[in-house]
Structures are given as structure tokens and as C-alpha cells.
Amino acid sequence: MHFVDAKGILTGSGGRCGMNVYRGCTHGCIYCDSRSKCYQFTHPFEDIEVKQNAPALLEDALRRRRRKCVIGTGAMSDPYMHCEERLMLTRRCLEIIHRYGFGAAVQTKSDMVLRDIELLAGINESAKAVVQMTLTTYDDRLCSIIEPNVCNTKRRAEVLRIMRDEGIPTVVWLTPILPFINDTKENISALLDICADAGVKGIICFDMGLTLREGDREYYYDALDRHFPGMKRRYIGTYGNAYELPSPDAPALMRLFREFCRSHGIMSDPDEIFSYMQKMPEDEQLSLFDI
């Protein structure tokens, strides 16, 4: 872990704003796209870059911003990594978001988000808060292999239910689905049942598969060699050096996914979900008048 003074914290414009308080991750997920060389890390991925001035930058930006919006965090680095327990930079940023009347959309795999549930509930009451949780496998033994340093699926399901009970809307990222590993009807059905039980607003799943590029691919294949002997050879034989690696059962699994969401009233179109997460309550009211 090392500390830097960032030049800025918010990215995007208009109704789309995001921030990353940290750079890198310690969750150890074997498939993590953020390891890819295109993101130009100049330090080891697990050597977390801490933007120590993030709260001050955020407060300055929100103080000068006229239009309220929902600020997303967690797209590149989980805001609730292990160092957050001590540093509390994510919490300080959420406090600033709440103080200035903005919304928050938090994406994580960690149950540490429960530490801030009262703060998130306050943001949701005055503006909007959405908690996004990634689910990949119902099998907690497999979860401990592919996502080794963060809470398991059973615990994440509990987090989703607790958020529901607090009135905080949730979205699930059903991704990635690893070919020949967790791309089964049984796994997808079990994860969808978790989502329905927790009353999630939407499930984001672009396709049943994963993407690999330079940097990410090598790390993933090393993990396959350690945990799934012979699987790397199968991947290379099936996909070569492709960026997109769809499951052979992707069409059937996507039908299952879409039919389940439709029958349970869960949003499944990514654009609709992103629009929902980005809209402040006043924007949603204006949309109603446009109908």
C-alpha cells in the first residue's frame, strides 16, 4: 500500500459521475479485468494506491457542482478492500456525498459495506443510494478459489437481504461466468433464486462468459494451472487468443436469465439498469411527466 495525492477524483460529466478512491485490489479474483495492461499500472496490482486526498477533492468538486447526481464507485477497484477498514476513505467520501445531497451507487463484493449501512440509508432517504453486489458462483468452495480474499456468496446473499430490509435498492452483477467452470444451469438458477429472494431491482449480465486481455489473461491462466489442471489447454484449444470467451451454453443460459427476470419483474437490460442507477429522484419524477 502506498499513498498519493491525486489531481482529481470525479470522472464523467452530466448525470454520469464516478470515482475510485483506491487503485488496485487485494480480493485476488482470478479473472479480474482491472489487471489488464491497458490500464497502465506502474506498481504491483496488490500494492494498493491510496488517493489520500480523495475526500478533500470530492468535497471541493461537490461544493462547486450545481446539478446533483448519483456518484458511482467500485467500477475499477472495490471501495471496500481490506485497507478501507482502517483508512475509512470510502466512508468519509460517502459522508461528504450525504452532506451535499448527492446520491451514491456502490459496487462491491465485500460485506464491509454493512459498516456503512446507516449512512447509505441516510443517502437513500435524502437522495438515492444503490448497492451493487457481484455474484458468480453458488458453490462457496468454488467461490473461495476464484474470489479467495473476500466474503463468500452466502454472505453476499445476506448483505443483499439486509439492504432490502433497510429499504436500500440493490443490483447484482452476474458476471463473469467462467466457461467449463461455473457456466451450468444449476449455478445460474441458484444465483437467480438468491436475487429474487433478496428483491433486487436489476441483474446485469452482458453475456454468459468472460473477457481476457493482456495482463489479465496470463494471471487467469496461471490460476487455472494451479486449481484446474488441464483447463488452460482446453481454453486455448477452444478460444485461442480471443478477447471474448462465451460459454458454449451461453444462448440457453441467457434465455434462462431473461425469462427468469421477466417472470420475477427484475430489470435485465443493462441500459435500463444503468439509467435507473444514474437518475436522481427529481429526474425520475420528470421522466414520469414525459410519459
C-alpha positions in Angstrom: 0.0 0.0 0.0 1.3 3.4 -0.9 -0.2 6.9 -0.7 -0.5 9.5 -3.4 -2.1 13.0 -3.8 -4.4 12.7 -6.8 -5.1 15.6 -9.1 -8.8 14.9 -9.3 -11.3 12.4 -8.1 -14.5 12.6 -10.2 -14.7 11.3 -13.7 -17.6 11.7 -16.2 -19.9 14.6 -16.8 -23.6 15.5 -16.6 -25.6 12.7 -14.9 -22.7 10.2 -15.0 -20.1 10.6 -12.4 -17.7 8.1 -10.9 -14.8 7.9 -8.5 -12.1 5.4 -7.4 -10.6 6.1 -4.0 -8.2 3.2 -4.4 -6.3 1.8 -7.4 -5.5 -2.0 -7.4 -7.2 -4.6 -5.3 -6.5 -7.3 -2.7 -9.5 -9.5 -3.3 -7.5 -11.8 -5.5 -10.2 -12.7 -8.0 -8.6 -14.8 -10.7 -10.5 -13.2 -13.6 -10.1 -9.5 -12.7 -10.1 -7.4 -15.8 -8.5 -4.4 -13.9 -5.2 -6.3 -14.0 -5.1 -5.8 -17.8 -2.0 -3.9 -19.1 -4.2 -1.4 -20.9 -4.8 0.3 -17.5 -1.1 1.0 -17.3 -0.4 0.0 -13.7 3.1 1.1 -12.7 3.1 -0.8 -9.4 2.1 -4.4 -8.4 -1.7 -4.8 -8.5 -1.9 -5.8 -4.8 0.2 -2.7 -3.8 -2.8 -0.5 -3.4 -2.5 3.1 -4.5 -4.4 5.1 -1.9 -5.7 8.5 -3.0 -5.2 10.1 0.4 -6.7 13.4 -0.6 -9.8 11.9 -2.1 -12.2 13.3 0.5 -10.9 16.8 0.1 -11.0 16.6 -3.7 -14.6 15.3 -3.6 -15.8 18.0 -1.2 -14.3 20.7 -3.4 -15.9 19.2 -6.5 -19.4 18.8 -4.9 -19.3 22.3 -3.4 -18.8 23.8 -6.8 -21.2 21.5 -8.6 -24.7 22.9 -9.3 -26.5 19.9 -10.5 -26.9 16.9 -8.1 -26.2 13.5 -9.5 -25.5 9.9 -8.4 -21.8 9.2 -7.9 -20.7 5.7 -8.7 -17.7 3.9 -7.1 -16.3 0.5 -7.4 -16.1 0.1 -11.2 -12.3 -0.3 -11.3 -11.3 -1.0 -7.6 -13.5 -2.3 -4.8 -14.2 0.6 -2.4 -14.3 -1.9 0.5 -10.9 -3.6 0.2 -9.2 -4.7 3.4 -7.3 -1.4 3.8 -10.7 0.5 3.9 -11.3 -1.0 7.4 -8.5 1.2 8.8 -8.3 4.1 6.3 -12.1 4.7 6.1 -11.7 6.9 2.9 -14.8 5.4 1.3 -16.8 6.2 4.4 -15.5 9.7 4.5 -16.5 10.2 0.8 -19.9 8.8 1.5 -20.3 11.3 4.4 -19.5 14.1 2.0 -21.9 12.8 -0.6 -24.6 12.7 2.0 -23.8 16.2 3.4 -24.1 17.8 -0.1 -27.3 15.9 -1.1 -25.8 13.7 -3.8 -26.6 10.1 -4.5 -24.3 7.1 -4.4 -24.1 3.8 -6.4 -21.6 1.5 -4.6 -20.3 -1.6 -6.3 -18.5 -4.2 -4.1 -18.1 -7.9 -3.3 -17.4 -7.2 0.4 -19.7 -7.4 3.4 -17.8 -4.4 4.8 -20.4 -2.3 3.1 -22.7 -3.2 6.1 -20.5 -1.0 8.3 -21.9 2.0 6.4 -25.5 0.8 6.1 -26.9 3.6 8.2 -25.0 6.2 6.1 -26.3 4.6 2.9 -29.8 4.6 4.3 -29.5 8.3 5.0 -28.3 9.0 1.5 -31.1 6.9 0.1 -33.6 8.9 2.2 -32.4 12.3 1.1 -31.3 11.4 -2.5 -30.6 7.9 -3.7 -28.3 5.0 -2.8 -27.9 1.8 -4.7 -25.7 -1.1 -3.6 -24.3 -3.4 -6.3 -23.0 -6.8 -5.4 -21.2 -9.3 -7.7 -22.3 -12.9 -7.7 -20.5 -15.5 -9.8 -21.0 -19.0 -8.2 -23.4 -20.5 -5.7 -20.7 -23.1 -4.7 -18.8 -21.4 -1.8 -15.9 -23.9 -2.2 -15.5 -22.7 -5.8 -16.0 -19.1 -4.6 -13.0 -19.5 -2.3 -10.9 -20.5 -5.3 -12.0 -17.8 -7.9 -12.5 -15.0 -5.4 -10.2 -16.0 -2.5 -9.8 -12.9 -0.3 -13.4 -11.7 0.1 -16.6 -12.9 1.6 -18.4 -15.9 0.0 -21.6 -16.0 -1.9 -23.7 -17.0 1.1 -22.6 -13.9 2.9 -23.2 -11.6 -0.1 -26.7 -13.0 -0.3 -27.1 -12.0 3.4 -25.9 -8.5 2.5 -28.5 -8.2 -0.2 -31.3 -9.2 2.1 -30.1 -6.8 4.8 -30.1 -4.0 2.3 -33.6 -4.9 1.2 -34.8 -4.8 4.8 -33.3 -1.4 5.2 -35.1 -0.1 2.0 -31.8 0.3 0.1 -32.2 -0.9 -3.6 -29.7 -3.4 -4.9 -28.4 -4.5 -8.3 -26.5 -7.8 -8.9 -23.6 -8.2 -11.4 -24.0 -11.8 -12.7 -20.5 -11.8 -14.2 -18.2 -13.2 -15.2 -19.4 -16.7 -15.9 -16.3 -18.8 -16.5 -16.6 -21.4 -19.3 -16.4 -25.0 -18.2 -16.2 -23.9 -14.5 -19.4 -22.2 -13.3 -21.4 -22.0 -16.6 -24.1 -24.5 -15.6 -27.8 -24.2 -15.5 -27.8 -25.3 -11.8 -25.4 -22.5 -10.9 -27.2 -19.8 -12.8 -30.6 -20.9 -11.4 -29.3 -20.9 -7.8 -27.9 -17.4 -8.2 -31.1 -16.1 -9.8 -33.0 -17.5 -6.8 -30.8 -15.5 -4.5 -31.6 -12.4 -6.5 -35.4 -13.0 -6.4 -35.3 -13.8 -2.6 -33.4 -10.6 -2.0 -35.7 -8.5 -4.1 -33.0 -7.0 -6.3 -34.0 -4.2 -8.7 -31.9 -5.4 -11.5 -29.3 -8.0 -12.7 -26.5 -7.0 -15.1 -25.4 -9.8 -17.3 -24.0 -8.8 -20.7 -23.4 -12.5 -21.7 -22.5 -15.8 -20.2 -18.8 -15.8 -20.4 -15.8 -13.7 -19.7 -13.2 -11.4 -21.4 -9.5 -11.8 -21.3 -6.8 -9.4 -22.5 -3.0 -9.0 -21.9 -2.1 -9.0 -18.3 -5.5 -10.4 -17.1 -5.1 -13.5 -19.4 -1.7 -14.5 -18.0 -2.9 -14.2 -14.4 -6.1 -16.2 -15.1 -4.2 -18.9 -16.9 -1.7 -19.2 -14.1 -4.7 -19.7 -11.7 -6.2 -22.3 -14.0 -2.9 -24.3 -13.9 -3.0 -24.2 -10.1 -6.6 -25.0 -9.4 -8.0 -26.7 -12.6 -5.3 -28.9 -14.2 -5.8 -29.2 -17.9 -8.3 -26.3 -18.1 -5.8 -23.8 -19.7 -5.2 -26.2 -22.5 -9.0 -26.5 -23.1 -9.4 -22.7 -23.1 -6.6 -22.2 -25.6 -8.0 -25.0 -27.8 -11.4 -23.5 -27.7 -10.8 -19.8 -27.8 -7.2 -19.2 -28.9 -6.2 -15.7 -28.0 -9.7 -14.2 -28.2 -10.9 -11.3 -26.1 -14.4 -12.6 -25.7 -14.9 -16.1 -24.3 -18.5 -17.0 -24.3 -19.7 -20.2 -22.7 -20.7 -22.9 -25.2 -24.1 -22.9 -23.4 -24.4 -19.1 -23.5 -27.6 -18.9 -25.7 -29.5 -21.3 -23.4 -28.2 -19.7 -20.2 -29.1 -16.2 -21.4 -32.6 -17.4 -22.3 -32.9 -18.8 -18.8 -31.7 -15.5 -17.3 -34.0 -13.3 -19.4 -37.1 -15.5 -18.8 -36.4 -15.6 -15.0 -36.0 -11.8 -14.8 -39.2 -11.2 -16.9 -41.3 -13.6 -14.7 -40.0 -12.0 -11.5 -40.2 -8.4 -12.5 -36.4 -7.8 -12.3 -34.7 -5.4 -14.7 -32.3 -7.2 -17.0 -31.5 -4.7 -19.8 -28.1 -3.1 -18.9 -29.1 0.3 -20.3 -32.3 0.4 -18.3 -30.4 -0.6 -15.1 -27.7 2.0 -15.6 -30.3 4.6 -16.3 -32.1 3.7 -13.1 -28.9 3.9 -11.1 -27.9 7.3 -12.5 -31.2 9.1 -12.1 -31.8 11.2 -9.0 -35.3 11.2 -7.6 -36.1 14.5 -9.2 -35.0 13.2 -12.6 -37.3 10.1 -12.2 -40.2 12.4 -11.4 -39.6 14.5 -14.6 -39.5 11.2 -16.6 -43.0 10.4 -15.3 -44.3 13.7 -16.6 -42.8 12.9 -20.0 -44.8 9.6 -20.3 
